[in-house]
Structure formats: C-alpha cells, structure tokens
Amino acid sequence: MSSRQARSRGSKESSPIRRRGTVAGVAVVVGSFSFLLGLGAPFLIPFGENDLEYRLFLINFALGTAVVNLGLGGVLVYQAASALGGAGSSAFRLHRSWLLLPLFPAGIALGQWIVNDPGRVPWLFPLANLAIVSVPSLVIAGSVAASYARWNPLSWPVSWREWTSGFIYGAIGATTIAGIINTIYLVFMGAFLIDRFGVGDAFSIEDGLRTLPRGWGLFFDLSALSLVAPLNEEFWKGMLVAFFFYRRGGAARCFVWGAVAGAGFNLLETFENSLSVVSPETLSQQTLGSQWWLFAVARAGTGSIHGLASGLAALGFYGLFRRKPIYALGYPAGMVVHGSWNFLTYALAGDQILSGAGPDSAALDILALVGLGALFAGCVVLLWVLPGRLRDGRPAPIYAALGMLPTSRPFTT
C-alpha cells in the first residue's frame, strides 16, 4: 500500500471520530449553558411575595426551570465528556417505563387542587407540574427503546449515552432552533398581513392579528400551525439521524432515535407552555388556569404525536441518506401526523388561538375531540409496533463473527 493510499485510508477512518468529537464538544458547551441557567433559577424564588397567584407562578418557574435545566444540562455534559474521554456506556435498561404512569394522574389531581387555591401549599405545585411534563415523554421514549430491544435482539443494544443524548437533543437543540424559526415566521408574516390587510402597528402582532379579515386570519393560523411548524420542527428533530450517522443505524434504530428526540422535544415544550397556564393573567381571567387538568391531558397527547412524527421524520432522513426512496416518505408522513394534530386542535379552539379567526361550534368541537382521540390512539399503537416491523438491516458484527445469525427470521433493510 502506498503512503498516499495509507493517508487516504487513515483520513477516512478518522473522519467519523472527528465528527463524533465535534458533536460531543458542542454538547458540552450547550449542556454547560443549560446547567448554569438551572443554577441561577432558584434566585427567582419569591420569598415574601404577597400576591398568591404571582407567587405560585414564580415558584413554578424558578423550581421547574432549575430541575429541568440542571437535569438535562448535567446529564448532557456528563455523557458528552465521557464520550470525549473515550469511556464506554452501558446498555439502556429502562424497559418498564410504564411503571411511571401512575404519577401522571396523581400530578394532575395535586396540581388542579393547588391551582384552584394558589395559596394552598404552592411549593408542591412544581412537583405536580414536573410529573405531567416528564412522565408522558419518559414513558414514550423508554417504551420505544424497549420495543426496539425486544424485536431486534441481534442489534447493538441502545446505550444510555445514545438514549439520553437523543432525548436531550430533542429537548434543548431542536426546540431552540425550531422555536427561533417559528417565531420569525409568526412575527414577519404576521406583520406583513397586518400591514396589508389589518389595522394598527404592523409589529403589534397580538393585537393586529385580531384585525385581519377572517380569510387571512385563517390562512395565517393554519399556515403557522399545520405547515410551517410541522415542516420546521420535524426537520430539526429528524436531523438527529445525521448527527448520529457515525453509529450506522438501520431503519428501526433511526426511527427510535427520532421518537426519543420527539419525546424530549415534547418535555421542554410542555414545560414552557405549563408556565403560561399558571401565569397571573391566566389565573385572574379564570380561563385555562381553572382547567389545568385539561392542559395536562392534552399535552400527554402531544407526547405521542411528537414521538411518532419525529420517528417517521428520522426514518425519512434514513431513506434520504441511504438512498431508499420508500423510507424517505417518512418525513412527509411525520409532517402530516403533526399537522393533523394541530389542525384538529385549531378546530377545537381556533377562536382562542393566534388571530382568533377559527370557528366556535359545538358540533365541530365534538368532531375534533373524536379525531384527536383517534389520532392519539393510532400514534400510541404505531410507536410500539414500528420498531418491530421495521427491523435493522443487519445484525451487530460481533454476532456475525461468532456465527450467531438467525436461520428462520431474515433481517430486512
């Protein structure tokens, strides 16, 4: 072998290692920032605050932000630093994540009890809020990984580092980038429509959107909710396949990566939305604050939607990178799942969202609720079934070397 060939081969072999090191280095920086943000959050605890509603909001914000950011950021820094140091990671073992489910209704009951009277044990509310925020996402991410392990016994086990990195990427990375893009669309498209068809200052978005003619209001709302948001969010969640490509995952594993990232995305999105639900303005208006339980139940539904849509989007990226057109259809399929959920939600409460141009009809509310329930049930079933139906393309090399290949169940790509 010539020296040029040796250098070329060495360069190709080291390229994945360099990419892995770059990703781990970025993860250390992002995780450190999140961890420091969590450390500073407790300083917002409102000692001596007499306004009960404002105190409940700040307690939830301060303690919730501290727990979420310390947890996500600390785990990300640990895993990324371990990867940079060359340390191994054990196999993922949270195969009975469904045991966490009883915490969800308990959190709903406790949280609603406190919301009804903000002066009643407000320090326990962050615990109830964290239960409804985290349990659906953790159960979905754990169950999908467990289903994958069950149906792909000869693939490399999903490691804790792999699982936590994907989950936290969805929670911190995908939400940040997608949130910026969603905000840009909301602000500038909203300003454009207000300037052309509405009344008042173009960049007074909240007030100006309400002045749009109904047709343009419907266009803005549905384009933001059922087109731009699914297109944008599923792209960035599915992009985890590109960041993990050095792991050479098959179809089933890429689906799991996406579903885990979607569950992480849902956790942080639910937490951020939960802050506004108990804001002083919401509680004083006696709107959604008095029905906090309804918000909690709805966000359990979004957990399954984000998980399945992101898993399908990741499958689409797998098909694109591996030049398998049939799998590439997963990305538009994920958009349809996500967009359908947002459309049905808009049909249910469109008169309260963005421009408020949506209809207010009892019959439409019933149809929307039935549709949301059916979509939720379908997503739960597919999240459990698809990791087994897809299968990985080939067993782990160690099993092939030991002659442990199956004879009755062929692997498919």
N, C-alpha and C positions, 0 to 999 in steps of 0.2 A: 504494500500500500504506500503510495507516495505521500510526502509530507503535506501536500495541498489537500489530498483526499482525507488524510487524518484530521487536519484542521477543520475541514468542512464537516466531517462526521462529528467531531467534538463540539463544533458550534451548534449543530442541530440537536445534539443530545442535551447541551446545556441550556438551550433556549427555553424549554419548559421550566427548568429550575429557576432561570432568571425571572420569567413571568410570575412564577409562584412567589418568589421573593419580593417582587414589586407589589403584588396584591397583598401580601402579608404586611409589608411596610406601610401601605396606605391604611390597612385595617388597624394597625397600631395607633396611627395618628387619629383616625376617626373615633376609635374606641376611647382613647385618652381624653379627647374633647368631650365626648358624651359622659365619661366618668366624672370629669371636673364639673360639668354642668349639674350632675346629680349631687355632688358635694356642696355646691352653693345653694341648692334649692331649699334646704331646711331653714336658711336665714329669712325666708319669707313667711315663716310661721307667725301668725298674728297674735302674739301674746298681748292681752289687754284690750283686744278689739271688742267693742260692744254691739256692733251690728251683726246679728246672728247669721244672716244669710251671707254676708260678705266674709265672715269668719269661716263658715263652712266651705265656701269656695276656695279661700286661701289655704286652708288646711289640706283640702283635697289636692290642690295644685302643688303645694310645697312637698308634702309627703309622697304623693303619687309620682311626681317628677323625680324625686330623689330615688325612690325604689326602682322605677323603670330605667332611668339613665345609669344608675350605679350597677344594676344588674346586667343590662345589655352591654354597656361600655366595659365593665370589668371583665365579663366573660370574653368579649371580643379581643381585648388586649391580651388576656391570658392565652387564648388559643393562637392568636397571631404571633405572639412572642415565642410560644412553644414551637410553632412551625418554623420560625426563623432560626431557632436553636437546634432544629433537627430532631426534636423529641417526637415520639410516636403518640398516637391517640387510640384509646380503647374503643371497642365496638359499642354502638348505641344500644341501650338496654331498656328504654322507656316503652316497653311493649304492652303495658297495661295503663296507658294514659287515661283511658275511660274511667278509671277509679277517681279521677279528679272531678267528674261531672257533678256529684252532689254538692260541691262547693258553689256551683253556679246558681241554683235556686236559693241556696242559703244566702248568697251575696245579694240577690235581688230582694229577698224579703227584708234583710237587715238594712239595705240601702234605702228602700222605699220608706221604711219606718222612720229613718233619720231625716230624709228629705221632707216628710210631712211635718216635722217639727225640728228645724235646723239647730235649735238649742239643745237637743237631746243627744248626748254622747257623740259630738261631732268628730272626736278623734278616732272613732271606729269606722267612720264613713270611708276613708281611703282604703281600708281592708276590703270592704264590700265592693268598692269600685274596682280595685285590682282583681278581685275574683271574677267579675263579669267581663273585665278587659282581657284577662290572661287565659282563663280556663278553656273557652272555645278554641282559641288559637293553638294552645299547647296540646289539646286533645286531637285536633285535626293533624297537626304536624307529627305527633307521636304515632297516631293510628296509621297514617300513610306510610311512614317508615317501617312500622311493624308489618303491614301488609306486604310491602316490598320484600322484607326479610323472609316472610313466610313462603312467598311464591317464587323467589329467586335464591334458593339455598346455596347455589354454587357460585354466586357472585360475591365479590368482596363485601363484607359487612359494611353498612353505613357507620362511619365513626362519629364519636361525639363532636370532634372538631368539624367534620363535614356538616353535621346536622345543625350545630349551633351557629356556624359561620353563615350557612344559608338562611337560617331564621333571622339572624341579626342583620344580614344584608337587606332582607326584605323590610325589616323594621326601621333601620336607620338610613341605609343607602337609597333604596328605591323610593321610600316615602319622601325623602328630601328632594331628589331630582324631579320626581313626578309632581310633587307639590309646587315646585317653582314653575314648571311648565303650565300646570293647570291654572295657577294664579295669573301668569302672563296672559293666557287666553281670556280668562274672566275679566281682567282689567281692560285690556286693549280692545277686544271685541265688544265688550260692554260699552266702553267709551265711544267706539265708532258708531254703534247702533243708537246710543243716546244722542250723539251729535247729529245724526242724520234723521232720526225718527222720533226722538223723545223730547223731553223738556228739561231745562236746567243745565247745570255744570256737567260736562261730559264725564269727568272723572269722579263725580259724586255717584259712585256705582250703586250703592244700596238704595238711594232714593231715586236715582234716574231710571233704573230698570223698571220701576213700577209705573213710569210714564210711557213706556213703549206701547204701541198698538199690540193687540193680543197676538196677532200672527207673528210679529217679530219677537215678541216675548217668548212664544212657544219655540220658535226657531233657536233663540239663544239658549234657553233652558235645556232643550233636548240635545242640541249640538254639544253643549258642555258636558252634560251628564252621560249621554249614551253614545257619543262619538269620540270626543277629544279625551275625556278621562279614561275610558277603556283602552283606546289606542295607545295613549301615553303610558298609563300605569302598567299594562300588560307587557309593553316593550321592555320597560326597565326591570320588571320582576323576572321576565323570561331571559333577560341578558345574563342572569346568573350562570346559564349554561356556557356562555363564552368565558366568564371568569373561572369556571370550574373545568374548562375543556381539557386541561392537562390531566385530569382524572380519567379521561377516556370513558365516560359513562355511556351506557346503552340507552335505549328508548325508555325503559322503565325507570332507570335511575335518573334520567333527565326530568322525567315527569315528577319524580319525588322531589328533586331539587326545587323545581318551580312551585310545587304545592307547599313545601316548607317555607319558601320565601314569601308566598302569598299569605300564609298564616302569620308570619312575622309582620308583614305589612298591615294586616288586619289588627294586630295587637296595638301598634302605635297609633294607627288611625282611630281606633275605638277609644284609646286613652285620650287623644286630643279632642275628639268630639265629646267625650264624657265631661270634660272641663266646662264646656259651654252649657251643658244641660243643667248644671247646678250653679250657673252664674247668678249674681243677684238680680239681673234684669229678667232672666227666665223665671226665677222663683217668684219674683214680685208680680209678674204677669199671670202666674198660675197657669202656664201653658204646658210645655213638655215636662217642666220640673215636677209637676204634680203627678205625672205619669212616667216616672223614671224607669219603672219596670218595663214599660213598652219599649223604651230605648234599648234597654239591656237585651230583651228578647230579639229585637230587630238586628242588633249587632252580632248575635250568635248566628243569624242567617248570613250576614255578610262574611263571616268567617269561612263558611263552606263555599260561598261564591268566589271569594278571593283565592281560596286554596285550589279549587278546580280550574278556574280561569287561568291562574298563573301556571298550574301544571300543564295545561294544554298549550299555553304560550311557550313554555320551555320546550315542550315537545316540538313545536313549530321551529324553534331555533335549532334543535337537534336535526330536524329534517333538512333545514337550510344548510347547516354546516356539513352534514353527511351526504348531501345531495339525494335525499329521499323525499320526493315531492309529496307523497301521501301524508307523511308526518308534518310537512310544512303547513298543511291545512290546520294544524293545531292552533296556530296563532290567531287567524280569524275566528276560529271556533271559540277560543278563550274570550275574544272581544265580544262575540255575540252573547255568551253567558253573562259577562259583566254588564254589557249594555242593556240586556233584557231585565236584569235585576233593577238597574237604575231607572229604566223606563216604567216598570211596574210600580216602583216606589213613587215616581213622579205622578203616575195615575192615581195613586192613593192620597198623596199630599202635595200635589203640584201647586195648589193655591197658597202654599206657605213657603215655597222654595224659589230662590232667586227672584225672577220678575213677578212671580205670583200669578202668571197667566194660565196655569193649569186649571182644569175643571174641578168643580166641587159637586160630586154626585154620589149619592149613597149606593146606587147600583154599580157604579164604576169602582167604588171602594171595595165592594164585596168581590167583584171580579179580580181586582188587583190583589186582594188578600189570598184568594184561591190560587192565583198564579204564582204569588211569592211562595206560598206553602209548597206547591208542586215543584217549583224550581229548587227550593231548598232541599226537598226530599231527593230529587234526582241528583243533585250535586253530592249529597252525602253518600249515596249508593255508588256513584262513579268514582269518588275519591277512594273508596275501599276496593272496588273491583279493578280499576285500570292498572294499578301496579302489577297485578297478577296476569291480566290479559295481555299486557304489552310484552313482558319478559325482556331480559337483556339479551344482546346479540350473541354473546359467548361467555363461557364460564371464566372464572379467575384463572390466570395462567398456572398457578400452583396446583390446581386440581387437574388440569390437563397434563402437567408434568408427572403427576402421581398416578395417572391412569384412572381417575375417578369420574370420568364423564358419564352422563346418564345414557342408557340404551333405549329406554322406552319413551322418553319425553324430549324430543329435539328442541334445541334453542332456536328461537326465531329472532330476526332483526327488526 
